[in-house]
Amino acid sequence: MKAFKVVGIIILLLAGLILIVPLFMPETSSVKATKSIEASPITVFRQVNKLKNWKNWSPFENDSTMVNAFEGSEQAVGAIRSWDGKKAGTGKMTIVESEPYTKITNKLEFADSQGIGSWKFDQQGDSVIVSWEITIKDLSYPFARLMGPVMKYAMEPLLNSGLSSLKEYCEKQTKPAIINIIYTEGISGLAIYDSVRVAGIGNLLEMNYGSLMNYIKKRKYSIAGAPIAVYHNWDPMGYIRISAFIPLEGKFNGKGNIKEFNIVPGKAVFTKHFGGYDSGDTHWAIEDYLKDFNIKTKDFIWEEYITDPATEPDSTKWQTNIYYPIKE
């Protein structure tokens, strides 16, 4: 009987501890990991900001039974991922804050709790210091609060593993193009408006630039800049509408299919492409930049061909300036 009484007292004490100790424990629990990655913050940021990219590095992707669903925006604020798996359990992640290349905040929802995922990207020279922190909020009384301190020891290795995988993946990627927003002065000159399928763009521009140069030289007009191609649309399966455009200064007049043409001053997203005239990857990089900053552009773009292939045979040195005018 005495033994039973002792056991009973121990059980009561343990029960008391389980009920009393959590009263003084925090309702939140946080874990944080940091890693230096030798890559552009643009590259690293985009791996986190687009939720479908998490499959490339996330430590939570090793559940073969996990089923993912994506909704909302493709990336940045409003992007949502939900999952269900035997190991991963059920959950949902929503991007609620996205500051390009510096900060991302995720809202986390689990079966019996919720939390916040915080990311910071701090560029240091040729590297970026990446910080990933997960905070679980509103831990239920009493057992979740008791388990709160355990989360740090369980989750920290996972976060470090994820950042190591993110580092390995990002350091293998090519450096992104340097893109920024500039103010462009107005440009005036003469142009020939035409249309052609993608495969014929080069031949069409060569022909129309030739016609423009013959017309300009015959009238001794003053050329003010490199040749420009203005793309009024992009339809890979149909016809591309293009204006071959030569900037001029002073007085000039058009005739027939050679018309006066103007690009008004304003802000534009700008980058330089080096290489042949197949600048598709650079345009994709600009499209990503526009999505990162949610920038709306006008219904045309232009390319400025700085290098003359007749004087520079090495196509890797050819420079093309690319402009996407911004809607004001």
Solvent accessible surface area in square Angstrom, and as a share of the most:
residue,aa,sasa,rsa
1,M,187,0.84
2,K,167,0.71
3,A,70,0.54
4,F,158,0.66
5,K,139,0.59
6,V,79,0.45
7,V,78,0.45
8,G,28,0.27
9,I,90,0.46
10,I,86,0.44
11,I,103,0.52
12,L,131,0.65
13,L,114,0.57
14,L,96,0.48
15,A,40,0.31
16,G,21,0.20
17,L,100,0.50
18,I,66,0.33
19,L,90,0.45
20,I,97,0.49
21,V,61,0.35
22,P,0,0.00
23,L,108,0.54
24,F,169,0.70
25,M,38,0.17
26,P,93,0.59
27,E,86,0.39
28,T,61,0.36
29,S,14,0.09
30,S,52,0.34
31,V,2,0.01
32,K,105,0.44
33,A,6,0.04
34,T,69,0.40
35,K,55,0.23
36,S,51,0.33
37,I,0,0.00
38,E,119,0.53
39,A,15,0.11
40,S,26,0.17
41,P,15,0.09
42,I,33,0.17
43,T,20,0.11
44,V,0,0.00
45,F,0,0.00
46,R,42,0.15
47,Q,19,0.08
48,V,1,0.00
49,N,2,0.01
50,K,56,0.24
51,L,4,0.02
52,K,105,0.44
53,N,27,0.14
54,W,10,0.04
55,K,142,0.60
56,N,49,0.25
57,W,7,0.03
58,S,11,0.07
59,P,20,0.13
60,F,68,0.28
61,E,48,0.21
62,N,115,0.59
63,D,9,0.05
64,S,119,0.77
65,T,61,0.36
66,M,28,0.12
67,V,107,0.62
68,N,57,0.29
69,A,54,0.42
70,F,82,0.34
71,E,95,0.43
72,G,63,0.61
73,S,52,0.33
74,E,96,0.43
75,Q,26,0.11
76,A,18,0.14
77,V,86,0.50
78,G,28,0.27
79,A,2,0.02
80,I,32,0.16
81,R,13,0.05
82,S,31,0.20
83,W,34,0.12
84,D,81,0.42
85,G,11,0.10
86,K,181,0.77
87,K,157,0.67
88,A,40,0.31
89,G,29,0.27
90,T,79,0.46
91,G,5,0.05
92,K,70,0.30
93,M,8,0.04
94,T,22,0.13
95,I,1,0.01
96,V,70,0.40
97,E,57,0.25
98,S,22,0.14
99,E,80,0.36
100,P,30,0.19
101,Y,31,0.12
102,T,70,0.41
103,K,67,0.28
104,I,0,0.00
105,T,18,0.10
106,N,2,0.01
107,K,80,0.34
108,L,12,0.06
109,E,58,0.26
110,F,75,0.31
111,A,93,0.72
112,D,125,0.65
113,S,29,0.19
114,Q,70,0.31
115,G,1,0.01
116,I,49,0.25
117,G,1,0.01
118,S,36,0.23
119,W,0,0.00
120,K,121,0.51
121,F,9,0.04
122,D,74,0.38
123,Q,109,0.49
124,Q,98,0.43
125,G,62,0.60
126,D,126,0.65
127,S,20,0.13
128,V,0,0.00
129,I,54,0.28
130,V,0,0.00
131,S,20,0.13
132,W,4,0.01
133,E,57,0.25
134,I,10,0.05
135,T,31,0.18
136,I,16,0.08
137,K,71,0.30
138,D,80,0.42
139,L,18,0.09
140,S,66,0.43
141,Y,92,0.35
142,P,19,0.12
143,F,135,0.56
144,A,31,0.24
145,R,39,0.14
146,L,55,0.27
147,M,115,0.51
148,G,5,0.05
149,P,69,0.43
150,V,74,0.42
151,M,33,0.15
152,K,84,0.35
153,Y,163,0.62
154,A,61,0.47
155,M,38,0.17
156,E,55,0.25
157,P,82,0.51
158,L,64,0.32
159,L,0,0.00
160,N,57,0.29
161,S,58,0.37
162,G,0,0.00
163,L,0,0.00
164,S,48,0.31
165,S,41,0.26
166,L,0,0.00
167,K,60,0.25
168,E,105,0.47
169,Y,67,0.26
170,C,1,0.01
171,E,68,0.31
172,K,147,0.62
173,Q,75,0.34
174,T,124,0.72
175,K,173,0.73
176,P,35,0.22
177,A,32,0.24
178,I,148,0.75
179,I,24,0.12
180,N,67,0.35
181,I,78,0.40
182,I,56,0.29
183,Y,135,0.51
184,T,12,0.07
185,E,126,0.56
186,G,41,0.39
187,I,40,0.20
188,S,47,0.30
189,G,0,0.00
190,L,0,0.00
191,A,3,0.03
192,I,3,0.02
193,Y,118,0.45
194,D,46,0.24
195,S,49,0.32
196,V,26,0.15
197,R,120,0.44
198,V,59,0.34
199,A,104,0.81
200,G,19,0.18
201,I,23,0.12
202,G,50,0.48
203,N,113,0.58
204,L,18,0.09
205,L,15,0.08
206,E,127,0.57
207,M,117,0.52
208,N,8,0.04
209,Y,34,0.13
210,G,32,0.31
211,S,47,0.31
212,L,0,0.00
213,M,53,0.24
214,N,102,0.52
215,Y,24,0.09
216,I,1,0.01
217,K,137,0.58
218,K,157,0.67
219,R,87,0.32
220,K,181,0.77
221,Y,46,0.18
222,S,56,0.36
223,I,76,0.39
224,A,57,0.44
225,G,32,0.30
226,A,22,0.17
227,P,49,0.31
228,I,1,0.01
229,A,0,0.00
230,V,1,0.00
231,Y,22,0.08
232,H,41,0.18
233,N,44,0.23
234,W,144,0.51
235,D,58,0.30
236,P,82,0.52
237,M,168,0.75
238,G,13,0.13
239,Y,118,0.45
240,I,0,0.00
241,R,96,0.35
242,I,1,0.01
243,S,2,0.01
244,A,0,0.00
245,F,0,0.00
246,I,3,0.01
247,P,7,0.05
248,L,9,0.04
249,E,101,0.45
250,G,65,0.62
251,K,189,0.80
252,F,29,0.12
253,N,95,0.49
254,G,30,0.29
255,K,139,0.59
256,G,57,0.55
257,N,95,0.49
258,I,12,0.06
259,K,120,0.51
260,E,101,0.45
261,F,46,0.19
262,N,94,0.48
263,I,7,0.03
264,V,90,0.52
265,P,69,0.43
266,G,15,0.15
267,K,107,0.45
268,A,0,0.00
269,V,0,0.00
270,F,29,0.12
271,T,2,0.01
272,K,104,0.44
273,H,25,0.11
274,F,115,0.48
275,G,11,0.11
276,G,31,0.30
277,Y,110,0.42
278,D,129,0.67
279,S,9,0.06
280,G,32,0.30
281,D,124,0.64
282,T,15,0.09
283,H,33,0.15
284,W,174,0.61
285,A,18,0.14
286,I,0,0.00
287,E,63,0.28
288,D,53,0.27
289,Y,19,0.07
290,L,17,0.08
291,K,94,0.40
292,D,9,0.04
293,F,81,0.34
294,N,113,0.58
295,I,29,0.15
296,K,130,0.55
297,T,31,0.18
298,K,62,0.26
299,D,121,0.63
300,F,44,0.19
301,I,31,0.15
302,W,3,0.01
303,E,11,0.05
304,E,31,0.14
305,Y,26,0.10
306,I,76,0.38
307,T,28,0.16
308,D,76,0.40
309,P,56,0.35
310,A,93,0.72
311,T,107,0.62
312,E,43,0.19
313,P,121,0.76
314,D,57,0.30
315,S,45,0.29
316,T,94,0.55
317,K,121,0.51
318,W,40,0.14
319,Q,35,0.15
320,T,2,0.01
321,N,14,0.07
322,I,0,0.00
323,Y,23,0.09
324,Y,15,0.06
325,P,8,0.05
326,I,23,0.12
327,K,119,0.50
328,E,162,0.73
